[in-house]
Amino acid sequence: MTEPSAPPAPPPLPSAQPAGLVKPGYDPRLANEDLAPLREQTWSSYNIFAFWMSDVHSVGGYVTAGSLFALGLASWQVLVALLAGIVIVNVFCDLVAKPSQVTGVPYPVINRAVFGVRGANIPALVRGVIAIAWYGVQTYLASQALIIVFLKFWPATAALNDTGRYGFLGLSVLGYICYAILWVAQAVVFWKGMEAIRRFIDWAGPAVYVVMVVLAVYLVAKAGWSNISLDLSQGEHLGFGESVPVMLSAVALVVSYFSGPMLNFGDFSRYGRSFKAVKRGNLLGLPVNFLFFSLLTVITASATVPVFGELITDPIHTVQRIDTPFAILLGGLTFVIATVGINIVANFISPAFDFSNLSPQRISWRTGGMIAAVGSVLLTPWNWYGNPDAIHYTLGLLGALIGPLFGILIAGYYVASRQRVWVDDLFTLDERGRYWFRGGYNPNAVWAIVASGVPAMVCVLVPKMVLDLDLTTTDLTWIADYSWFIGCALGYVAMVAFERMSPRIAAAASPDRPDWAGAAQDAG
């Protein structure tokens, strides 16, 4: 199918934010220049590759990879689990990238074709709230690196780092200062628009690689290669049979870690000049890039044992232990930049589009992002992220919320609508519109959220709850590791089943509907 000829669009106004084309028939309650189909899609494979570099090269990613050693796995098993997990992420990212790249609209807008023009606010709100929480966590992690720089070059600030004497709501005065510096820095980059963000991530990811390689070479040279053991298992040594379920759990952890940016990857793939370019960027940025990153993580962590006498899996602490001004300055600032990169691409842009989708005329893309930034402070992330087990527990909960939304979107786009999207109908509240469904909501999608979201949440909350209350001695908390997969599978199955019992999307996507005269964007 092809779109009918239309008068040429006026050239886009000079702006740091690529503008969408708001057609005269678009309802202002659903459209603004940030949400409308892009006039021009210019991102190359390198831009997508750099996006993933910024997403991978963070303190959180390093700590998550390092935490797998505590599960009792050998280094080669950790590497296999990391690579298997990232390959799964690659496949799913290609799936979620296509509808947005083909139509040129962000994640919350493409959801209108599945949830309805009003129902799309449900996944947008869920994803936006999760992004707020992670925005605060990543900003807090980056602030810890900045604190190290302050303490090294301005020792007098050590007193301000005493939470007991100079603290409020669990954070020291110096902690607030560093958090505020990073908060403002991220806001400035974000405020300059998507092109400024693209330029930032284009060099941020490679810059971190340079520092990580230098750090690894320095530690290996100091320790001597013969003194480095790649067997970093901290837990009880596991036999092959015992290690298989643990490796599967590690694979699930990797997928859960990337589940957020994976879900709303359409916010970025929409800028891709072609779907082929996006897929190539994903391949380079995920399996290839992540494998090299994982090798650097293992080698660097291995070298900390002979050099410092203990295993250190946090790069910030590693740099701190080197205790030379240049290393602390270069390493600290680099990891700050790395975390700022992932925070902007994963946790700033998503709520910017999600909250703008709630009320396009009142909430612009920039306003939506600032709502997330302010909300991140109110959540005081430094309090609930202090537990060493919080990474695993939080990622499980995150996966439980995001998995169903992913499964429903994939089922709606690839199965129910067979990759057909009528773009103009994504922006109308006319009851004759294809995505009006019932009152603007697709009941099949709403019930699919309930049918998949509740079991996925139960998998995370109930096993730990009954164990903590001593209601059972059987530890079933491992189920939480698979919450994303459980939620995604149930969401997909539920959506397909409901659409077969009472077709909504399939009926809307029928090209021969007599009450509609328009054109479809056929991605098939």
N, C-alpha and C positions, 0 to 999 in steps of 0.2 A: 504494500500500500504506500502511496506517496501523498504528500500534502499538496493541496491546491495552491496555485500560484498566488502570491500575495505581494502587495507593494513593498519595495525595498525598505528595510528598517532604517531609521535615521542613525547616523554614526553615534557611538557612545560618547558621552561627555567625558572630558578628562577627569579621571578619578583614580584613587588608589584602590578602590573597591570595584571589581568587575561588575557592571550593571546588567540586570536582567531586562528583558523586553516585556513591559506591562502593556498588554493590548487593551484597546478601548472596552472590550466586553468583560474584562476581568473585574470581579467583585473586589472593592477595596478592603473588605473584611477578610479577604484571603490572599491578597497580593500586595507586594511592594517590590522595589527593584532588587532587593536582596534575595527574595524567594522566587521571583519569576524566572522562566527559562533564560539561560545566558545568551547574550548576543554573540559572544565569541568564546570558544574553548581553546586555550592556548598551552596548557601544561604538557610538558614532554615526559618521557619515561624517566629522565633524570630527576625532574621535580617530584614525581611519585616516589622514586628511590630515596631522595633526600628526605621526604616526608617520613618514610619508615625508619631512616637512620635517626632522625630526631626522636621518633617514638621508641626505638629500641635502646638508644644510648643514654639511659638515665640512671640515676642512683637506684630508683625503684627496680628497674630491670636487672641491674647488676646484683642487688640484694636478693631479688627473687631467684635468680639463677644460682647464686651462692647458697641460698637456703635449702636447695635440693640435696646438698651434701649431708645435711642433718638427717635425711631420711634413710641413711645407711647404704646409699648407692655408691658404686665405684665411679671414677671420673668418666670412663667411657660410657657407662650406663646413663650418667647425667647428660652427656653430649647427645646420645641417641634419643633420649626423652625430649631434650630441647629441640632437636631437629625434627622429630616426628610431630611435636606439637606445632611448630612453626609452619610445617607443610600443610597441616590441617587449616591453620589460620589463612594461609595463602589461598587455598581452594575456596574457603568461605568468603574471603574478601573479593575474589573475582566474581562470585555469585552476587554479592550485594552491590558491587560497583556498577554492574551493567545497566540497571534501570535508571540510575541517576546520570550516568555518562551519556546514555542515549537521549534522554529527555532534557538534560541540562538543569535539573532541579535538585535541591538538597534533600537529605533524608526525610525530614518531616513532611515535605510536600509529596514525595513519591508514595508515602504511606497513605495519602488520601485515596489512592487508587485501590487500596486494600481495606482500610478502616472506615473510609468515607471522609468527606471534606471536613466534617466536624470531629469525627471519631479519631482522626489522625493526631489530635491533641493529646490523646492518651499515651501513645508511645513517646511522643515528643516530651511530655511532662516527665515521664519516668526517666528517660535518658538524660534530660536536663538536670534533674535533681541528683542523679548519680554523678554526673559530671561536676556538680558543685562540690560534692564530698571529695572527689579525687583531686579537684583543683586545689583544695586546701591542703591535702596530704602532700602533693608534689611541691607546693610552695614551701611547706614546712620542711621537707627533706632538703630542698635547695638552701633554705635559710641556715640549716645546720652547717653546711659547707662554708657559708659566708661568715658564720660565727667564728669558725676556725681561723679565717683570714684576719678578722678583727682582733682576736686574742693574740695572734702572732705578732702583728705589727703595732697594735695598741694595747699593751698588757694592762693598762689601767682600766680597760673595760671589763676585766675579769669580775670585778665586784658587781657589775650590772648583770652578769650572767648567773647570779645566785638567785634562784627562784624563791627560796625561803625568805630572803631579806628584801629583794626587789622583784617580786613577782605578782602577777595578777591572773587569775583564772588558769593557773597551771603553767604559765610561761613567763620567763624572766623579761626584764626590760630590754636587755640586749637581744633576746629572741624576738621581741616585738619590733625592734628597730630593723633587724635583718629581714624579718617577714615583710615589713612595710616597704623596705627598699625593693625587694623582689616583686611585691604586689604592684607597686607603681611601675617598675620596669616592664613587666608583662603587659600591664594596661596600656602603656605607651605604644609598644609594638603592635598590640591588637588594634588600638584605635586608629593606627595609620592605614589599616585595611588589609585585604587578603594579599595584595601584591607585595606589601612590605613583609608580611608573614612568610610568603613564598621565598623572598630573597633571604630572610633570616634563616630559614631551615635549610636553604641551599648550601650554606657554608657552616652552619652549626654542627650538623652531623659529622662531616669530614673532619672538622676541627677537633672534635672529641676523639675520633679515631687516632689522630696524630698523638694526642696526649696519652691515650691508653697504650699505644705501642711503645712510646717512650717510657712510660711507667713499667711496663712488662720487661722491656730490655734492661732497664736500670736494676730492677729487683733480681732478674735472672743472673745478670752479671755479678751482682753483689753476692748472691747465694752460691753461684756456680751450678751449672746444669746438672752435674752429678749428684748434687745435694737436693735436687727437687724431685719429689714423688708426686705423681699425678693421682695417686689414690688418696683422696681427701675425705673419705667416708668418716663421719663423726659418730654415727650411730653404731648399733650392733651390726657386725658384718653379716650380710645376707647371702644365702645360697642363690643359685640361679632361679629355682622354682619360687622362692620367697621374694625375689627381687622383681619378678614380672608384675604383680599387682602394684608394687610400689612405683615401678616405672610408668605404669598406666596412670597412676595418680599424679605423677610428675608431668606427664603429657597433658592431662586435664588442667593442671595448674597453669601451664603455659598458655593454653587456649583461653582460660578464664582471665589471665592477666591482660590479654589483648582483646577481650570481648567487647570492651567499650568502644575503642576506635574502630573495631571491626564492624560493629553494628551501624555506626553512622559514617562509614567510609564513603558513602555516597555524597557527603558534604564536600569531599575532595575529588572524588572521581568525576564529578560533574564538570570540573575544570579541564579534564583530560581531552586532548585534541582528537583522540580516538580510543575505542575500547582496547585495541591492540596495544597502544602505547601504555595504557593503564596496566594491562596484564604483564607487560614486560617490566614495568617499574615495580610491580608487586613481586615478581620473581627475583629481581635483583635485591630489592629492599627487605624481603622476608627470608626465604631459605638461604640465599647466598650470603647476605649481610649478617643474618643472625648466626650462621654457622661460624663465621669469622669472629663475631663478637663473643660467642660462647667459648671459642678456643682461647681468646684473650682473657676472658674471665677466669677460666680454669688455670691457665698458666700463671696469671698474676696472683690468684689466691694461693696456688701451690707454692710460689716463691715467698709468700709471707711467713710460712712455717719456719724455714731455716734462717730467714733474715730477722724476724721479730720473735721467734720462739712460740708462736701461736698462729692458728688459722684466722685470717681476717677476711671476711667476705663483703665488707663495706668499703668502697673505694675512698670515701671521705676519711675514714679512720686510717686507711693505708697511707694516704698522703700525709695525714697528721703525724703518723709515727716516723716518717722520713725526717721530719723536724728540721728542714732547711727552708729559709725564707722563700727562695725561688720556687721550690717544689710546692710549698703550701699555697703560694700565690697563684702559680700556673694551674696546679691541680684543682684547687678550691674554686677558682673562677671558671675553669673549664666545666666542672661538674655542675656548677650553677647554671651555666649556659645550656648544658645538656638538658637539665631538668626544666628550665624555662621553655626549651624547645618542645618537649613532650607535653608540657602543661598547656601550651597555647594550642597545639594541633589536636590534642585529645580531649582537653577539658575546658577550653575557652570557646572554640569555634562551635562545638556541638550545642551547648546551651544558647549560644548567640542565635543560631537558626531555630532551635526548638522553642525558645521563648518568644521570638519574633513571630513564629507560626501561630501562637496563641492569639495575638492581636496585632497584625501587620501594620496597621495605621498608627497604633500607639507605641509599639515596641519595635524599634529598628534593630538591625543586626548588632550594632554597637551597644545599644541599650540592653539587649538580651545578654550580651557578654558581661556587661558591668553588673547586671543582676546576679550573675553567677559569682563574680569576683567578690561582691559584698557578702553574699550568702556564705562563701567559703570561710570568711572570718568569723561569722556568727556561729558556725559549727564547732569552733575551737578544735581543729583536727589534731593538734598536738596531744590532746587528752586521750582520745580513743585510739590513737595509733601507737601508743607507747608499748603495748603488749607484744612480746616477740611472736606470739601465735596469731596476731591480728592480720598479718599478710594473708595467711591461708584462709582464715575465717571470713575476712572481708571479701576476698576474691570469690569465695564460694557463694556468698550472699549476692555479690554483684552478678555472678553468672546466673543465679536463680532468677533474677529480675530481667536480665537481658536475653537469655536463651529463648524464652517463649516469643519475644518480639521478633527475633531473628527468624525463627521457624515459620511464624505466621507470614512475615513479609515474603520469604522465599516461596512458600506454598501459594500465596496470593498472586505473585507475579509470574512465576514459572509454570504453575499448574493451572490455576483457575483462569487467569487472563491470557495464558499462553504468550506472554511477553508483549502483549498489546496494551499501549497506554494512550488514551486520548488526552493530550496535554492540556488543551484549552478547558476541558471539563474539570481539571484539577483546581480551577480558579473561579468556579461559579457556584452560587447557592440556589440556582434555579432548580426547582423540584424535578424538572425534566432532565437534569444533568445526569450523566452516567454514574457519578460517584455520590449522588445524594442518598441512594439506598433507602433507609428508613429514618427520616428526620436528620439526615446528614451522617448517620452511623450505619456501619455494616454490622448487623447483629451477629453474624457468623464470626467475625474477627473479635468482637467483644467477648463472646462466650468462649472462644478459643483461648483468650488470655486467662480467663478464669480456670478453664479446664487444664491448662498447662502451668500457669503461674503458681497456683495453690500447691500442687504436688511438688514443684521445684523448690518452693519456699519451705515446705515441710521437710524436705530432704536436708536442708541446711540447719533449720532451727530445732526440730524435734529430737534427733539423735543426741545432740549436745545437751539439750534441756533435760531429757530423761536421765542422762548420765550424771549431770550435775546435781539432780535431785535424788540421786541414789535409787531410782526406780528400777534400775537394771544394772547388771554388772557386765553386760555385753556392749562392747564399744562398736557402735555403728556409725561413728562420726566420719568415717572414710567416705560414706555416701555423698557427703557435701562436696567432695572433690569433683564429682560428676554432675553437679547441679546444672551447669550450662548445657551439657549434652542431654540431660533428662528434659530440661525445659524446652530446648530447641526441638528435640524429637517429638515431644508431646504437642508442642505448638504446631508443628508441621502436620502431624497426623490429624489433630483436631480440626485444623483449618480445612484440610482436604476433605475430611468426613462431613463437616457441616456444609461445605460448598456442594458436595454431591447430593446431600439430602435436600438442601434448599438453595439452589444456585443464586447467588447475588452478583458476584464479580463476573462469572461466566455470562450471565444474562446482560450485564452492563457492557461487557466487552464484545458482544455480538456486533459484527460490522454491518448487519442489515436491519438494525433497529429502525422502525418506521418513524419514530418520534424525534429523531436526531439527525442533523445534517452537519457533519464535521469531518475531521481527519484524524487518523490515529498515527501515533509514533510506533511503528512496528520494529521491535528489537529482535525479531526472530531471525 
